[in-house]
Amino acid sequence: MSVVIKIGSNVATDESGGMRDDIVESIVNQAAELHKSGTDVVMVTSGAIARGIQLLGLPGRPTAMSELQASSAVGQGQVYAAYDKLFDARGISTGQILLTATDFSTRATYVNAKQTLRTLLDWHVVPVINENDTTATDEITFGDNDFLAAQVAILVGARRLVLATDIDALYTADPGKDSSAERVAKVDSFAELDGLAIGGSASAVGSGGMRSKVRAAEIATAGGIEVVVCGGKKHGAVARAAAGDTGEGTHFAAHPQPQSSFKLWIRYAKEANGALAVDAGAERALREKGTSLLPVGIAGVSGDFSAGDAVDIFVNGGGERPIGKGIVNYNADELRRIKGLKSEAVQELMPHATDEAVHRDNLVLT
């Protein structure tokens, strides 16, 4: 059994970016006890940017990418060193892993990361993971590492993902503003959350918030992993959440029919480089018969993509309703030539072409 514990910026660091030494030590104590009991533990920590902000004396969280990257470069080493020192004092070795969204979007690096994590756990080493903010190219993409933690949980096949935050659970309303707000103890279906005001980050150092935690829970539970959002500053809460104590935090139930790790990778990790619009008949065939997507069912092609890229799939009519995502066997120009054509006509134009535009094994419906 393995547990992924994600510690948010507002738990690991204070408002000025300083490490909350007592809080971090408490969580490490809880993680160490889990580790010694035979549970594989993976730590995903935020705080590098916040720590760098304090060390550099910046007035607040930067907005420019280069400044975020530089802040992370300054803070990352000290954040990892804090965890390593604490685990080492308890006789536990750690290994630092820095990941980016690109590591998940490319299948080869995705599998390599999975193998590295598996080896570390086999060696009874606790991986300490953060996003490699210094080499991110677009933005700090994982949202305070909640999405990163969900992807890591899928990578290692975790039984449970614990998101330790500065709020002890998901509530029906903002408990700081509404005295009638009630803790949501368990979520069996994300439809239950419709109508709740789920907010983003109000912190000067964090970038996530409850919204990103719910989204991370959606990703992980689709892979058959239970997710618990709990208060990281609350004594013993992480250990209780990791043990499945339903009196702690908010529990998101694992999907009873989890998708394969490959299809989860397609759905959540591999970036879409274009889109296909399909007709109603193609949608019925995909949903009801589990077929592949053939060129005859394609009504429109958007973007500039290559064979092997991922594309979003929409029902024709303005692209208002997404229905899936898949890896295409053709590039965009080829699909524009053969869209709407039956297989016989496709073979006449392209004698060596495959029948499927997107094979059902490389297709995930949403």
N, C-alpha and C positions, 0 to 999 in steps of 0.2 A: 504493500500500500504506500502511496506517496501523496503528500500534501504540498501544495504551493501556497506560500504566504506572501502576500503583497503588502508592503508598507508604504503608505502615501507620504507625500512631502510634508503635510501638516502634522503627521505623526512623528516622522523622523527628525524634522527640523522645526524650530520655533519661527515666530513672525519675522525675526531678523535674519534667519538662515542658519543660526547656530544649531548644532546637533542637540537633540533632547536625550542626553546621555542616559538618564534614568529610565525613560520610556524604551529606548532602543535596547538597553540591557535587559529590561523586563521581558521584552518580546524574544530576545535571543535566549534567555533562560527557558522560556516556554518551548521554543523551537528545539533547544538542546534536549529537553526532557522527551519530547516526541521522538527525536533522533535516537536517543538511547533506548527507547522502548521498542525500536525496530521499524519505525515509520521513516520512510525516505522524505527528507525535507528539502524543498527548493525555496530560496528567498528571492523575491523580486522587490527591489527597493528604489524608491524615488529619493530626491534630495540633493543630487549633484549640482543642479543649477542653483537651487536655493543656497546651498553651502558656498558655491562660488560667488554668488551675489554678496554674501556677508564678507567673505575673505577679501573681495575686491573693493568693498565699501560703496557699492552701488546704491542709489536711492530707492530702487524698486526693481521688479522683474522687467528685464529688457523686452522690447518687441522686435528688434532687428535680429534676424537669424544668426548673423555673425557674432553678435553679443551673447545670444543664448548659448551658442557653441563654445565661445570662449569661457563663459561662466561655468559651463559643464566641465571643460577641460581643467579648470582650476579646482573645482569641488569634487570631482569623481574619485580621485585617489584617496582623499581623506574620508569620504563616505565608506568606501570599501575597507580601508584600513581599520575603521571603527568596528565593523562587523568581524573582520578577520581576527582582531585582537580579542574580542569578546568570546568568539567561538573557540579560539586557541586556548584561552584560559580554562575552558571546559573540556579540553582534550579532543576537540573536533576540528578537522581540517576543512578549509573552504577553498573554492576556486572561483575566480572572477570571470564572468562572461558578459561581454557587451554586444548587444544585438541592435540591428536596425530593421526597418520595414522591408528593406531590400533582401535581407537574409531570409525573410519569410516568403517573399513573392517569387523567388527563384527556387525551383524544386530541388536542385542539387544542394544549395546551401541550407535549405530547410531540412533535408535529410541529414546533412552533415551536422547541423546543430542538434538534431535529435540524437544522433549517435554519440556526440560528445557528452550531452547531458546524461544519457543512459550509462556511459562509462563512468562518469563521476559518481553517479548514484551507486553503481556496482562496487566502486571503491570506498563507499561510505563517506564520500566527501559532500559537503553542503554547497551547492552552487549558489553564488550571490550574483544576481543578474540585474542589469540596468540597461536602458536604451543607450546606444552609443550616439549621444546627442552631438558629439563633435564632428561626426561625418554625415549627419542627416542632411539631405539635399533640398527638401521642400519645406518641412516644418516639423516641430516636435510632434510626431504623428500619432503616438499611441494614447495620448490623452492621460497624462499623469500615470502612465505605465499600466493602466487597467487593462487595455487591450493586449498589451505585451504579456501581462500575467495570464490572460485567458489563452493566448496562443501557446505560452510555455506549458500551461496545464494540459493542453491537448497534446503537445509534443511528448511529454513524459507519461501520458496516460494517467493523470492524477485521479485519485478518488474524490478529492475535494479541493476547491480553491477558496482561500480565505482572503478577503479584501479588508485589510485593517485600515480604518479611516478615522477621521476626527468626529464622526457622528456614529452613535452606537447601533444604528439600524436605519432602514428605510421607513419613513413615516407617511401617513395619509396626507399630511400637510407639513409646512415648515414648523417644527416644534419651537423654534425661537420666536415665531410670530403668532402662532395659533395654539392656544392652550388646550384646544380640543384634539390636537393631533395625536394619533395613535400609532404605535409600532405595528408594522406589517410583519408578522411572525414568519409567514411562509408564502411563497409564490409558486403555485403549481402551473400557472399559465400566464404568459406576459399580457394577455388580454385583460387580466384582472387589474392591471395597472392603468388602464385607460381612464383618463379623467383626473389622475393624480398630478399634482404640480411637482414634477421632478426636476430639480434645478441643477445648474452647473456650478463651477467653482466660484466661491466668493472670496477666495484667499489671494493674498498678494504674492504668494510663492508657488501655490499649486496651479495645476492646469486641468484638473479633471472635474470632480464633483460627482453627485449621485447619478446624474444622467449617464456619465461614462461607465459607472459601475453596473448599472442596469444593462447597458449595451454589452459590457464584458460578460455579464452573467448569461445573456442570450447566446453569446458565442460558445462559452464553455459548456452550458447545459445541453446545447445541441450535440456536443460530443460525449454526452453521458456523464458529465462531471457536475456534482453538486457544488453550488456556490453559496458562501456565507459572507454577508457584509456585517462587520462588527466594529466596535469601538476599540481602536488600537491603544488608546491611553487608559482603558479600563483594566484594572488588575485581573489577570488570568483569562481575559476574554478571548484572546487568540487561541489559547490551548483548548478552551471549552468549545469554541467554534470549530476547531480542527477535529475535535472528537465527535462533532455532530450534535452537541447540546442544543436542542430546539428552543431553550429558554434564552439563548444568546443571539442577538442580531436578527437579521432577516435571512432566511434560507430559501434559495431558489432550487427547486427540484430538478434533478437530472432528467433529461428527456428519456422516456422509456424505450425509444427506438433510435439510438444515436446514429448519426451519420459516420461514415468511414473517415479516417484522418485525411485521406486523399481528397474526398469531396469537401471536407471542412476547409482544407487548404485552398481549394478552388473558390469556395464561397467567401471566405473571410480574409485570406492572405494574398492571393494572387490578384494583382491590380488589373482591372479591365481597361483595355486600350481601344475599345469601340463598342458598338451596339448593333444588334439585329432586331428588326421588327418582324413578328410572325403573324400569320392570320389565325382566325379562330379555330379552324380545322387543325392546324398544327398544334395549337395549345391543347386541344382535346386529346390529340394523339400522344403528346408528351405526358400529360397528366394521367389519362385513363389507361393508356396502353403501355406506357413506359418505353416509347420508341426513341430512336435517335432523331435529331433534327435534320431533315433533308432539304436540299436547295428549293424544292417545289413549295415548301412552306414558308419561305423567307420572302417578305414583302418589301423590306428596306434594309439598307446597310449604311451605318454611320461610322466615321472615324477612319484612321489609317493604321491597320494592324497587319501582322504577319501570321502565317500558319503557325500554330502553337501558342498564340496569344490567347488571353481570356477576353471574352466579350459578355456584356450584359444582354439579356434577352427580354424584349418587351412585346406585349400584344399590340398589333398595328392599330393606329388611331391616335397618333400624336405622342406615343411613348408614355402615356400616363400610368400604365400598370406594368411594373416589372414582374416577370414570372420566373426568372432563373438566370443562370450564369454558366458559361461553359468554355472549353478550349476548342478553338476552331481548327479545321483541317485545311482551310484555304486562307489566302490573304484577302484583303478588302477588295482589291480590284477584280480578283477572280470571282468573288461572290457577287459583285455587282453585275458581272457578265452572265452568271448562271442562276441568279435568284428567280424563283417562280417557275423554273424549268423542271420537268420530270427527269428521272434518272437517265432515260434513253437519250434525251436531248443533251443532257450534260455530257454523256459519253461521246456523243458526236463532236461536241466542241472540244472536249478534253479527254481523249481516249484513255489516259492512264489515271484519271481522277478517281477518288474514292466516292462511294455513294453518299456518305454522311457529311454534312457540313459540320455538325457537332455530334460525335458519338455519344450514346447514352451513358457509357462508362465515364465520360469526361464532362458530364452535364449534371448540375444540381438545380433542382427547382426550389423556389423560395415562396 
